[in-house]
Amino acid sequence: MKSKNKKKRMPLTERRKQIIDETFKLVARAGLHGVKTKDIARACNVSEAAIFRIFKSKQEILIEGIERKIGGTKRELIKKIKFDPKRPELAMKLMAEDMFGTIENNMDVARVIILTLIESPEYVMRHIKKSASAERKIIMKAMKEGMDSGLYKKMETETAAQLLPITIIGTIINQLLIHGKKLTKNKREKVINSIIEVYLHGIMKDKSGGK
């Protein structure tokens, strides 16, 4: 007779989330190099083999986790925004505000990114190149609107668009690393406005009409 108390196997989607969440908790405390897959397995109450059946390595867990935690459902809303050809920077500001909020509301992510940038920066850069495409598309569309309306200089949008997400993420991490706390709403708005202003300075036509 089978035991009625037999524990049900966790669905794969839930197990993946559990593994990512526990990995981030561990890495936030000890850094990527200080965490082994057996530590992750112990935290999830599964065997190390079970971890490897789902993920190839802890680096793969980290990269998927960064995308899940920095991405999320709010990014889908940003994709649907309407662009104002006369004020393309509004789309960039909305994207920046979303990134600030997402990272600030998950301090483990901020700590993991800080420690990983110190130990293995290539993993964070891999995320930026591969998974931050949503942000780049938003910026590229905003820049295209600006160029079509004559507001911006003609330029290679793909190259220029990579700079803004990196700047925003770096600013958030710098704030948390140095001050260890979230920005107030007013301070965040000032920081975002400053980032966008500096960024746009390099791509906008001068007011005299020159290119």
Stockholm file with secondary structure:
# STOCKHOLM 1.0

chainA/1-211         MKSKNKKKRMPLTERRKQIIDETFKLVARAGLHGVKTKDIARACNVSEAAIFRIFKSKQEILIEGIERKIGGTKRELIKKIKFDPKRPELAMKLMAEDMFGTIENNMDVARVIILTLIESPEYVMRHIKKSASAERKIIMKAMKEGMDSGLYKKMETETAAQLLPITIIGTIINQLLIHGKKLTKNKREKVINSIIEVYLHGIMKDKSGGK
#=GR chainA/1-211 SS CCCTTCCCCCCHHHHHHHHHHHHHHHHHHHCSTTCCHHHHHHHHTSCHHHHHHHCSCHHHHHHHHHHHHHSSHHHHHHHTCCCCTTCTHHHHHHHHHHHHHHHHTCHHHHHHHHHHHHHCHHHHHHHHHHTTHHHHHHHHHHHHHHHHTTSBCCCCHHHHHHHHHHHHHHHHHHHHHHHCSCCCHHHHHHHHHHHHHHHHHTTBCCTTSCC
#=GC SS_cons         CCCTTCCCCCCHHHHHHHHHHHHHHHHHHHCSTTCCHHHHHHHHTSCHHHHHHHCSCHHHHHHHHHHHHHSSHHHHHHHTCCCCTTCTHHHHHHHHHHHHHHHHTCHHHHHHHHHHHHHCHHHHHHHHHHTTHHHHHHHHHHHHHHHHTTSBCCCCHHHHHHHHHHHHHHHHHHHHHHHCSCCCHHHHHHHHHHHHHHHHHTTBCCTTSCC
//
